[in-house]
Amino acid sequence: RAYSLPDEFRLKPGIFSKMTPATKYIDGLPEKTFEMLAQENALQIKVNGRAYSITMCSPSNNIMLAVGLLYTEGILRKTSDIISIAEESDEQNKQVLSVNVNVHTEALEGKNLWNRSIASSASCGVCGKTEIFDIYHESQSLEPTEKLDITRVPELLKEMRSRQSTFDETGGTHSAALFTIDGTMLSVQEDIGRHNAVDKTIGELFLSSTPNIKERHEAH
């Protein structure tokens, strides 16, 4: 029996999963079915028009991912470092291929910006580095002023889990969330790469502190 994939079960915008024909074996016998699979695309991140890195990621919140990555890499330190941000898409398939972040040149001074192999992974951030010393960089230590009540961790995990719609459908994505000390959720993101999910949450908060970044993005 031939199985065709209905159009309504192809890429589902906003959910980032796709229905795919599959074969299940039950008691040793094959059975035709469909499975929801998490999508994964290559995304190029550029700084001032120059390729910085390529990562595999879920096709969602690409700008948050790019900004979060550049912040955790020490390239961005404050929102005023950014001039503009633009996504570049494949017009035929409407797929985002790259995100270009224009940064003030003075914000890049003294930074070894091109310290990555252009093809990097969605893992911990060490992969793709070209120099061993580039995995270390100066950063301020955080002095804890308050501590989270450890007994609240299960309820925070439950709150995060309730927002993982793509994981519910596919079982194929990681999630990261940021909460205030009193348990208020600030951001929750899903991605096929767990460190991408973390970068997206950081990028969301970074951008939320820049009220006009949306206008700068749309105007560019």
C-alpha positions as a Python dict, from the first residue, in 0.01 Angstrom:
ca = {
    (1, 'R'): (0, 0, 0),
    (2, 'A'): (136, 340, -100),
    (3, 'Y'): (127, 621, 155),
    (4, 'S'): (132, 985, 46),
    (5, 'L'): (192, 1272, 283),
    (6, 'P'): (-105, 1513, 304),
    (7, 'D'): (-13, 1879, 251),
    (8, 'E'): (-155, 1975, 590),
    (9, 'F'): (96, 1743, 756),
    (10, 'R'): (402, 1896, 595),
    (11, 'L'): (601, 2168, 772),
    (12, 'K'): (381, 2316, 1044),
    (13, 'P'): (463, 2687, 1088),
    (14, 'G'): (517, 2785, 1449),
    (15, 'I'): (562, 2428, 1570),
    (16, 'F'): (876, 2342, 1370),
    (17, 'S'): (795, 1977, 1325),
    (18, 'K'): (692, 1774, 1023),
    (19, 'M'): (487, 1460, 970),
    (20, 'T'): (704, 1194, 803),
    (21, 'P'): (616, 844, 676),
    (22, 'A'): (758, 571, 899),
    (23, 'T'): (748, 199, 959),
    (24, 'K'): (687, 56, 1305),
    (25, 'Y'): (757, -305, 1394),
    (26, 'I'): (502, -449, 1635),
    (27, 'D'): (555, -810, 1740),
    (28, 'G'): (800, -842, 1452),
    (29, 'L'): (551, -724, 1190),
    (30, 'P'): (592, -396, 994),
    (31, 'E'): (319, -136, 1009),
    (32, 'K'): (305, 179, 800),
    (33, 'T'): (246, 497, 999),
    (34, 'F'): (349, 861, 1033),
    (35, 'E'): (582, 1019, 1291),
    (36, 'M'): (630, 1382, 1387),
    (37, 'L'): (997, 1480, 1353),
    (38, 'A'): (1165, 1794, 1484),
    (39, 'Q'): (1309, 2008, 1203),
    (40, 'E'): (1674, 2110, 1185),
    (41, 'N'): (1829, 2369, 954),
    (42, 'A'): (2173, 2517, 900),
    (43, 'L'): (2196, 2882, 1006),
    (44, 'Q'): (2486, 3111, 926),
    (45, 'I'): (2561, 3386, 1177),
    (46, 'K'): (2736, 3695, 1041),
    (47, 'V'): (2896, 3991, 1214),
    (48, 'N'): (2911, 4308, 1002),
    (49, 'G'): (2842, 4102, 692),
    (50, 'R'): (3126, 3857, 752),
    (51, 'A'): (3060, 3490, 823),
    (52, 'Y'): (3124, 3410, 1188),
    (53, 'S'): (2976, 3064, 1234),
    (54, 'I'): (2733, 2808, 1097),
    (55, 'T'): (2523, 2607, 1338),
    (56, 'M'): (2253, 2345, 1310),
    (57, 'C'): (1939, 2455, 1489),
    (58, 'S'): (1561, 2443, 1500),
    (59, 'P'): (1411, 2698, 1255),
    (60, 'S'): (1275, 2936, 1518),
    (61, 'N'): (1379, 3261, 1688),
    (62, 'N'): (1696, 3287, 1480),
    (63, 'I'): (1770, 3644, 1587),
    (64, 'M'): (1751, 3548, 1955),
    (65, 'L'): (1990, 3260, 1886),
    (66, 'A'): (2242, 3479, 1702),
    (67, 'V'): (2240, 3752, 1966),
    (68, 'G'): (2254, 3505, 2255),
    (69, 'L'): (2550, 3325, 2097),
    (70, 'L'): (2738, 3650, 2034),
    (71, 'Y'): (2674, 3760, 2392),
    (72, 'T'): (2797, 3435, 2547),
    (73, 'E'): (3101, 3447, 2318),
    (74, 'G'): (3188, 3789, 2459),
    (75, 'I'): (3138, 3971, 2129),
    (76, 'L'): (2833, 4164, 2248),
    (77, 'R'): (2842, 4314, 2597),
    (78, 'K'): (2561, 4567, 2591),
    (79, 'T'): (2262, 4634, 2370),
    (80, 'S'): (2407, 4962, 2243),
    (81, 'D'): (2680, 4757, 2069),
    (82, 'I'): (2421, 4662, 1807),
    (83, 'I'): (2353, 4885, 1507),
    (84, 'S'): (2099, 4660, 1336),
    (85, 'I'): (1999, 4298, 1283),
    (86, 'A'): (1866, 4138, 964),
    (87, 'E'): (1757, 3790, 858),
    (88, 'E'): (1845, 3674, 508),
    (89, 'S'): (1608, 3419, 355),
    (90, 'D'): (1581, 3184, 63),
    (91, 'E'): (1304, 3355, -135),
    (92, 'Q'): (1192, 3031, -300),
    (93, 'N'): (1156, 2820, 14),
    (94, 'K'): (1104, 3108, 260),
    (95, 'Q'): (1370, 2958, 485),
    (96, 'V'): (1602, 3180, 689),
    (97, 'L'): (1959, 3111, 579),
    (98, 'S'): (2151, 3362, 790),
    (99, 'V'): (2133, 3636, 1050),
    (100, 'N'): (2359, 3938, 1010),
    (101, 'V'): (2432, 4144, 1322),
    (102, 'N'): (2585, 4484, 1253),
    (103, 'V'): (2801, 4587, 1549),
    (104, 'H'): (2981, 4914, 1621),
    (105, 'T'): (3348, 4867, 1531),
    (106, 'E'): (3466, 5003, 1866),
    (107, 'A'): (3277, 4722, 2039),
    (108, 'L'): (3489, 4470, 1847),
    (109, 'E'): (3827, 4619, 1929),
    (110, 'G'): (4069, 4380, 2098),
    (111, 'K'): (3848, 4077, 2036),
    (112, 'N'): (3965, 3773, 1844),
    (113, 'L'): (3644, 3762, 1647),
    (114, 'W'): (3736, 3502, 1391),
    (115, 'N'): (3843, 3233, 1636),
    (116, 'R'): (3595, 2973, 1515),
    (117, 'S'): (3595, 2721, 1239),
    (118, 'I'): (3314, 2839, 1011),
    (119, 'A'): (3135, 2505, 1055),
    (120, 'S'): (3057, 2473, 1423),
    (121, 'S'): (2825, 2244, 1611),
    (122, 'A'): (2521, 2304, 1828),
    (123, 'S'): (2703, 2161, 2127),
    (124, 'C'): (2884, 2326, 2417),
    (125, 'G'): (3069, 2600, 2229),
    (126, 'V'): (3417, 2449, 2255),
    (127, 'C'): (3365, 2263, 1928),
    (128, 'G'): (3459, 2485, 1635),
    (129, 'K'): (3724, 2686, 1820),
    (130, 'T'): (4060, 2705, 1647),
    (131, 'E'): (4282, 2816, 1938),
    (132, 'I'): (4290, 2653, 2284),
    (133, 'F'): (4328, 2989, 2459),
    (134, 'D'): (4010, 3113, 2294),
    (135, 'I'): (3795, 2893, 2517),
    (136, 'Y'): (3897, 3115, 2808),
    (137, 'H'): (3797, 3478, 2833),
    (138, 'E'): (3767, 3727, 3112),
    (139, 'S'): (3425, 3767, 3265),
    (140, 'Q'): (3289, 3913, 3582),
    (141, 'S'): (3212, 3680, 3868),
    (142, 'L'): (2854, 3682, 3988),
    (143, 'E'): (2817, 3753, 4355),
    (144, 'P'): (2503, 3575, 4480),
    (145, 'T'): (2273, 3801, 4678),
    (146, 'E'): (1977, 3566, 4699),
    (147, 'K'): (1937, 3193, 4670),
    (148, 'L'): (1657, 3000, 4507),
    (149, 'D'): (1460, 2778, 4739),
    (150, 'I'): (1566, 2435, 4614),
    (151, 'T'): (1224, 2290, 4694),
    (152, 'R'): (1080, 2509, 4416),
    (153, 'V'): (1289, 2345, 4142),
    (154, 'P'): (1031, 2071, 4062),
    (155, 'E'): (752, 2327, 4009),
    (156, 'L'): (979, 2540, 3786),
    (157, 'L'): (1063, 2234, 3578),
    (158, 'K'): (694, 2155, 3553),
    (159, 'E'): (625, 2511, 3435),
    (160, 'M'): (897, 2483, 3170),
    (161, 'R'): (774, 2141, 3061),
    (162, 'S'): (422, 2277, 3005),
    (163, 'R'): (562, 2511, 2736),
    (164, 'Q'): (746, 2244, 2533),
    (165, 'S'): (496, 2203, 2250),
    (166, 'T'): (747, 2072, 1994),
    (167, 'F'): (883, 1818, 2242),
    (168, 'D'): (526, 1702, 2309),
    (169, 'E'): (488, 1621, 1940),
    (170, 'T'): (833, 1487, 1858),
    (171, 'G'): (1031, 1404, 2171),
    (172, 'G'): (1325, 1547, 1975),
    (173, 'T'): (1399, 1890, 2122),
    (174, 'H'): (1570, 2032, 2429),
    (175, 'S'): (1439, 2323, 2630),
    (176, 'A'): (1583, 2598, 2849),
    (177, 'A'): (1406, 2848, 3071),
    (178, 'L'): (1499, 3152, 3278),
    (179, 'F'): (1316, 3243, 3598),
    (180, 'T'): (1341, 3523, 3849),
    (181, 'I'): (1437, 3440, 4205),
    (182, 'D'): (1068, 3440, 4299),
    (183, 'G'): (982, 3190, 4026),
    (184, 'T'): (847, 3420, 3755),
    (185, 'M'): (925, 3280, 3410),
    (186, 'L'): (1112, 3526, 3188),
    (187, 'S'): (1179, 3307, 2886),
    (188, 'V'): (1144, 2951, 2764),
    (189, 'Q'): (1288, 2826, 2435),
    (190, 'E'): (1309, 2496, 2250),
    (191, 'D'): (1575, 2382, 2007),
    (192, 'I'): (1719, 2061, 1871),
    (193, 'G'): (2048, 2169, 2034),
    (194, 'R'): (2039, 2222, 2410),
    (195, 'H'): (2298, 2500, 2403),
    (196, 'N'): (2102, 2671, 2128),
    (197, 'A'): (1800, 2672, 2358),
    (198, 'V'): (2009, 2838, 2629),
    (199, 'D'): (2143, 3097, 2382),
    (200, 'K'): (1787, 3175, 2267),
    (201, 'T'): (1672, 3249, 2621),
    (202, 'I'): (1973, 3475, 2676),
    (203, 'G'): (1914, 3644, 2340),
    (204, 'E'): (1549, 3707, 2422),
    (205, 'L'): (1634, 3883, 2748),
    (206, 'F'): (1920, 4075, 2587),
    (207, 'L'): (1690, 4204, 2313),
    (208, 'S'): (1402, 4277, 2551),
    (209, 'S'): (1621, 4537, 2720),
    (210, 'T'): (1648, 4724, 2389),
    (211, 'P'): (1301, 4873, 2321),
    (212, 'N'): (1382, 4993, 1967),
    (213, 'I'): (1570, 4686, 1842),
    (214, 'K'): (1256, 4563, 1663),
    (215, 'E'): (1229, 4890, 1472),
    (216, 'R'): (1598, 4876, 1383),
    (217, 'H'): (1557, 4520, 1259),
    (218, 'E'): (1246, 4597, 1053),
    (219, 'A'): (1401, 4907, 900),
    (220, 'H'): (1711, 4728, 784),
}
